[in-house]
Amino acid sequence: MRPDVQEQVFSIIAREALRDPSELTPEMTLEELGLDSLGLVEVIFAIEETFDVSVPFNANEPSSAQFDISSVGAIVRAVEHLVTGASPSAAVA
């Protein structure tokens, strides 16, 4: 993981979860952090704004999304792929 991307994503997620970024680990899930669907949408919007990317995520059909939200680390990897221009679904592999 690129440290700069990880730091920014951790900061975004921590802000929405009302936590300190130092409390987050890559293995944590959004559920463990207490983030509901509205919190997830806020995280997605903040990622798009921060990194100037379009996140391929449909809140109405999260299971068909090409953006892995299974853990904090998965989100970081997906954002890294978006930033580099690769398909975020490649981050799942």
C-alpha positions in Angstrom: 0.0 0.0 0.0 1.2 3.5 -0.8 1.6 5.3 2.5 0.2 8.6 1.3 -3.0 7.0 -0.1 -3.3 4.8 3.0 -2.9 7.8 5.3 -5.6 9.8 3.5 -8.1 6.9 3.3 -7.6 6.1 7.0 -8.2 9.8 7.8 -11.4 9.9 5.8 -12.7 6.7 7.3 -11.7 7.7 10.8 -13.4 11.0 10.4 -16.7 9.4 9.4 -16.4 6.7 12.2 -15.5 9.4 14.8 -12.3 7.7 15.5 -8.6 8.6 15.5 -6.8 7.3 12.4 -4.3 5.5 14.7 -7.1 3.2 15.9 -7.7 1.8 12.4 -6.0 -1.3 10.9 -6.2 -2.6 7.4 -8.1 -5.7 8.6 -11.0 -3.7 10.2 -14.4 -3.7 8.5 -16.7 -0.7 8.2 -19.2 -2.6 10.4 -16.6 -2.9 13.1 -16.1 0.8 12.9 -19.8 1.5 13.3 -20.3 2.9 9.8 -23.7 2.4 8.3 -24.7 2.8 4.6 -25.0 6.6 5.0 -21.4 6.7 6.5 -20.2 4.6 3.6 -21.7 7.0 1.1 -20.0 9.9 2.9 -16.7 8.0 2.8 -17.2 7.4 -1.0 -17.9 11.1 -1.6 -14.8 12.1 0.4 -12.6 9.7 -1.5 -13.9 11.0 -4.8 -13.3 14.6 -3.7 -9.9 14.0 -2.1 -8.4 11.9 -5.0 -10.4 13.4 -7.9 -11.6 10.0 -9.0 -15.0 8.5 -9.7 -15.7 5.5 -7.4 -17.6 2.7 -9.2 -20.0 2.0 -6.3 -23.8 1.8 -6.4 -25.2 2.1 -2.8 -28.4 0.5 -4.1 -26.5 -2.6 -5.2 -23.3 -2.8 -3.1 -22.8 -6.5 -3.9 -22.4 -5.8 -7.6 -19.9 -2.9 -7.1 -16.5 -3.0 -8.6 -15.1 -1.3 -5.5 -14.2 -3.6 -2.7 -15.4 -2.4 0.7 -14.8 -5.6 2.6 -12.2 -3.9 4.8 -10.3 -0.7 5.4 -7.3 -2.2 3.6 -9.4 -3.3 0.6 -10.7 0.2 0.3 -7.1 1.6 0.3 -6.1 -0.9 -2.4 -9.2 0.0 -4.5 -8.4 3.7 -4.2 -4.7 3.0 -5.2 -6.0 1.3 -8.3 -8.3 4.2 -9.1 -5.5 6.8 -8.6 -3.1 4.8 -10.9 -5.9 4.4 -13.5 -6.2 0.6 -13.1 -9.5 -1.1 -12.6 -10.5 -1.1 -8.9 -11.8 -4.6 -9.3 -8.2 -5.7 -10.0 -7.6 -4.8 -6.3 -9.7 -7.7 -5.3 -7.4 -10.2 -6.9 
